[in-house]
């Protein structure tokens, strides 16, 4: 799973995917998809905008609209919805210029690693991570 840094949203586990589709309207802080299977039990789930690689938490529900904690959708954007992930993952860092990496661990610790990665080879960060909160590293991949 590609990692989308966020200060508020956990990295979704791909095995927790429950739905995907295309947004059918533009609503501020919302995802509209006519004919979807949205329901109130999706509050607390994670939604990924597959078109622009952004991520948000689902905080409410109304008819065919999910209310989000961030404004990430316009009509025509693809989406995937995942049930909450509390299991964490390790991070694969492709070869690139080393940079800082800030994460939140499964234990709730906020950690900042300096100069992660290698210009000549890939690296695995052997820490059980829930969320990447900041980095200049690119193309991080979450592994379970």
Order of alpha helices (4+ residues) and beta strands (2+ residues): beta-beta-beta-beta-beta-beta-beta-beta-beta-beta-beta
